[in-house]
Amino acid sequence: MLKLQQKVALVTGGSSGIGRTTAMLFAREGAKIAIASRRHEEGLAVVEEIRRAGGEAIFVKTDVSKADDCANAVEQTVKAFGKLDIAFNNAGVEQFGKPVAQTDEASWDFVVDINLKGMFLAMKYEIPEMLKSGGGSIVNMSSTYGLVASAFGGCAYHASKAGIIGLTKAAALEYAKQNIRVNAICPAFVATAMVEKFLDETQMTDQIKSFHPVGRLGTEEEIAQGVLFLASSASSFMTGTALSVDGGMIAA
């Protein structure tokens, strides 16, 4: 039996990386998918891939740092599919390389506006639609670097990802009795294009692999499976959780 049969899911940042892989997995499990992303051509390509495989999907061009865009993404999802059951709030950016005193305000605002403000805005418009249909499941993309820090010069990234966990817990408590579950997923280093670019630029591949006791990076599919678990009824007694999918990194 498909885990998301008859469900409607909105995936922000769904045009590439973990977002794309999770959207494809959700579709294989029976969900109708709305891809919300700034990348128009890449987003349409994911939609076409889902449709070729027999699924249903739409694309909504979205900048999650803008309230009107988040409202429109939810509105278009409901217009196309009639409801909203699941949201994977995955859109995010990262910047590393400068310590706190050398981080400029524009860089801080760029990261925090997309990662943290964007998460707030997405939930602000997703939750009312879920309430209309009796509940839902929200999964917010955080990071192991929301649980622990590094000296890599990523203060805005760390702050935004830690803030996501706090925001997740607050929303989980606020809506627990209204059948909306809100959880966060916290991956360690995953072999995405964004991470591989960082590793190439810093020549830190071996060092980063050593952070994980399992001795390798994670895969997009492994994180997507964790998101599917949190989104589905398999995790029906879980809310307010920050789930580490990290190859043992936090334990170490």
GIGIQUI-V486215 format. One record per run of one state. SS is the DSSP state (helix for helix, strand for strand, loop for the rest). FROM is the first residue (numbers start at 0). TO is the last residue. If there is no record, write none. Layout:
SS_FROM_TO ; SS_FROM_TO
This chain:
loop_0_6 ; strand_7_11 ; loop_12_15 ; helix_16_27 ; loop_28_30 ; strand_31_36 ; loop_37_38 ; helix_39_51 ; loop_52_55 ; strand_56_60 ; loop_61_65 ; helix_66_80 ; loop_81_84 ; strand_85_88 ; loop_89_96 ; strand_97_97 ; loop_98_98 ; helix_99_101 ; loop_102_103 ; helix_104_131 ; loop_132_134 ; strand_135_140 ; loop_141_142 ; helix_143_145 ; loop_146_152 ; strand_153_153 ; helix_154_177 ; loop_178_178 ; strand_179_186 ; loop_187_188 ; strand_189_189 ; loop_190_191 ; helix_192_201 ; loop_202_203 ; helix_204_209 ; loop_210_216 ; strand_217_217 ; loop_218_218 ; helix_219_230 ; loop_231_231 ; helix_232_234 ; loop_235_240 ; strand_241_244 ; loop_245_251
